[in-house]
């Protein structure tokens, strides 16, 4: 089973701009499609014009309510700092 293409899941994801290193957090039902939209500039959001992007993190949820709640938590001050510390440490170890 490939979790990224399983439509039974809702995803919270974090992208990193290759251009300026900024991070974007979002939520979607179709992670592959959304990633392509962000990278092609088709998606009207903060990411337009900031691509290309790397998918650096995602979590899968069984319903959109839980995914939106997690997205909101990650975007909060303490949640953002926590996830950034974890991911920066991981990304520095993996190159």
Residue frames as qw, qx, qy, qz and C-alpha x, y, z in Angstrom:
[[0.000, 0.888, 0.459, 0.000, 0.00, 0.00, 0.00],
 [0.404, 0.246, 0.000, 0.881, 1.30, 3.43, -0.91],
 [0.146, -0.645, -0.560, 0.499, -0.01, 5.95, 1.67],
 [0.054, -0.361, 0.147, 0.919, 0.63, 8.94, -0.58],
 [0.272, -0.003, -0.596, -0.755, -1.86, 7.74, -3.21],
 [0.170, -0.376, -0.904, 0.114, -4.45, 6.18, -0.87],
 [0.168, -0.464, -0.238, -0.837, -7.54, 8.42, -1.12],
 [0.607, -0.584, -0.537, -0.039, -8.80, 7.16, 2.25],
 [0.565, -0.392, -0.268, 0.675, -6.33, 9.46, 3.96],
 [0.076, 0.978, 0.093, 0.169, -6.11, 13.20, 4.51],
 [0.764, 0.062, -0.151, 0.624, -2.64, 14.70, 4.66],
 [0.197, -0.965, 0.070, 0.159, -0.87, 17.50, 6.48],
 [0.832, 0.260, 0.075, 0.485, 2.34, 18.32, 4.67],
 [0.248, -0.858, 0.134, 0.428, 5.32, 20.64, 4.82],
 [0.729, 0.576, 0.112, 0.353, 7.12, 21.91, 1.75],
 [0.431, -0.653, 0.138, 0.607, 10.46, 23.69, 1.65],
 [0.499, 0.860, -0.010, -0.103, 11.21, 26.16, -1.12],
 [0.829, 0.052, 0.129, 0.541, 14.43, 25.31, -2.93],
 [0.309, 0.738, 0.113, 0.589, 14.59, 28.97, -3.94],
 [0.091, -0.705, 0.250, -0.658, 14.51, 30.68, -0.54],
 [0.307, 0.096, -0.848, 0.421, 14.36, 27.87, 2.07],
 [0.445, -0.148, 0.281, -0.837, 10.95, 29.01, 3.42],
 [0.038, 0.128, 0.987, -0.085, 8.52, 26.38, 4.67],
 [0.512, -0.094, -0.199, -0.830, 4.84, 26.00, 3.82],
 [0.187, 0.075, 0.932, -0.302, 2.33, 23.85, 5.72],
 [0.520, 0.056, -0.287, -0.802, -0.88, 22.68, 4.08],
 [0.519, 0.068, 0.780, -0.342, -3.61, 20.05, 4.11],
 [0.487, 0.325, -0.482, -0.651, -5.01, 17.94, 1.25],
 [0.894, 0.039, 0.338, -0.291, -6.77, 14.75, 0.21],
 [0.891, 0.398, 0.084, 0.203, -4.35, 14.08, -2.67],
 [0.491, -0.724, 0.233, 0.425, -0.75, 14.72, -1.71],
 [0.577, 0.030, 0.533, 0.618, 0.81, 13.89, -5.08],
 [0.245, 0.740, 0.479, 0.404, -1.59, 16.16, -6.96],
 [0.240, -0.961, -0.115, 0.079, -1.17, 19.03, -4.51],
 [0.590, -0.500, 0.332, 0.541, 2.63, 18.74, -4.62],
 [0.477, 0.290, 0.546, 0.625, 2.54, 18.93, -8.44],
 [0.047, 0.889, 0.391, 0.233, 0.19, 21.94, -8.27],
 [0.398, -0.861, 0.061, 0.309, 2.52, 23.80, -5.92],
 [0.566, -0.317, 0.468, 0.600, 5.55, 23.07, -8.10],
 [0.379, 0.431, 0.590, 0.568, 3.81, 24.05, -11.34],
 [0.016, -0.080, -0.086, 0.993, 2.48, 27.33, -9.92],
 [0.294, -0.380, -0.683, -0.550, -1.14, 26.22, -10.55],
 [0.455, -0.580, -0.643, 0.206, -2.09, 26.50, -6.90],
 [0.009, -0.748, -0.020, -0.663, -3.07, 30.00, -5.79],
 [0.713, -0.651, -0.223, 0.136, -1.41, 30.29, -2.42],
 [0.353, -0.866, 0.292, 0.201, 1.62, 31.62, -0.59],
 [0.720, -0.203, 0.550, 0.371, 3.71, 29.15, -2.63],
 [0.620, 0.718, 0.279, 0.148, 3.01, 30.69, -6.05],
 [0.346, 0.877, -0.216, 0.255, 6.29, 31.94, -7.48],
 [0.404, -0.735, 0.522, -0.157, 8.38, 30.42, -4.68],
 [0.971, 0.021, 0.238, 0.007, 8.99, 27.00, -6.28],
 [0.715, -0.069, -0.662, -0.211, 10.39, 24.55, -6.86],
 [0.590, -0.548, 0.341, -0.485, 9.61, 22.76, -3.61],
 [0.349, 0.172, -0.912, 0.131, 10.73, 19.70, -1.73],
 [0.752, -0.480, -0.240, -0.382, 8.26, 17.67, 0.30],
 [0.204, 0.480, -0.710, 0.473, 10.08, 17.42, 3.62],
 [0.120, 0.021, 0.841, -0.527, 7.34, 16.02, 5.88],
 [0.541, -0.209, -0.363, -0.729, 3.81, 14.67, 5.90],
 [0.255, 0.000, 0.846, -0.469, 1.35, 12.98, 8.25],
 [0.346, -0.197, -0.729, -0.556, -1.71, 10.92, 7.24],
 [0.329, 0.047, 0.588, -0.738, -5.10, 11.11, 8.96],
 [0.151, 0.317, 0.929, 0.117, -8.33, 9.18, 8.52],
 [0.104, 0.821, 0.559, 0.046, -10.49, 12.31, 8.42],
 [0.323, 0.630, 0.079, 0.702, -10.16, 15.93, 7.37],
 [0.435, -0.858, -0.072, -0.263, -11.13, 17.32, 10.77],
 [0.807, -0.484, 0.110, 0.319, -8.10, 15.70, 12.43],
 [0.661, 0.265, 0.198, 0.674, -5.85, 16.79, 9.56],
 [0.054, 0.800, 0.137, 0.581, -7.05, 20.41, 9.79],
 [0.607, -0.793, -0.005, -0.055, -6.59, 20.41, 13.56],
 [0.815, -0.247, 0.162, 0.499, -3.02, 19.16, 13.15],
 [0.457, 0.534, 0.198, 0.683, -2.32, 21.74, 10.43],
 [0.234, -0.883, -0.095, -0.395, -3.58, 24.45, 12.78],
 [0.757, -0.625, 0.071, 0.179, -1.38, 23.13, 15.60],
 [0.754, 0.059, 0.189, 0.627, 1.72, 23.05, 13.38],
 [0.258, 0.659, 0.191, 0.680, 1.02, 26.63, 12.26],
 [0.462, -0.873, -0.131, -0.084, 0.71, 27.84, 15.87],
 [0.022, 0.863, -0.458, 0.210, 3.78, 29.37, 17.53],
 [0.545, -0.477, 0.677, -0.133, 4.74, 26.43, 19.80],
 [0.879, 0.241, 0.410, -0.042, 3.74, 23.82, 17.20],
 [0.586, 0.793, -0.139, 0.094, 5.74, 25.54, 14.47],
 [0.077, -0.788, 0.588, -0.167, 8.84, 25.79, 16.66],
 [0.735, -0.253, 0.615, -0.129, 8.57, 22.15, 17.74],
 [0.866, 0.400, 0.298, 0.044, 8.24, 20.76, 14.23],
 [0.413, 0.860, -0.273, 0.123, 10.97, 23.04, 12.89],
 [0.328, -0.676, 0.648, -0.123, 13.42, 21.86, 15.57],
 [0.806, -0.031, 0.588, -0.053, 12.63, 18.22, 14.84],
 [0.775, 0.596, 0.198, 0.074, 12.82, 18.58, 11.08],
 [0.214, 0.898, -0.376, 0.083, 15.92, 20.77, 11.04],
 [0.483, -0.530, 0.695, -0.050, 17.75, 18.20, 13.16],
 [0.815, 0.199, 0.543, 0.009, 16.58, 15.37, 10.89],
 [0.618, 0.783, 0.052, 0.051, 17.35, 17.27, 7.69],
 [0.014, -0.858, 0.514, -0.028, 20.85, 18.16, 8.91],
 [0.605, -0.329, 0.725, -0.007, 21.53, 14.46, 9.58],
 [0.747, 0.354, 0.559, 0.061, 20.23, 13.31, 6.19],
 [0.416, -0.085, 0.420, 0.802, 21.95, 15.97, 4.12]]
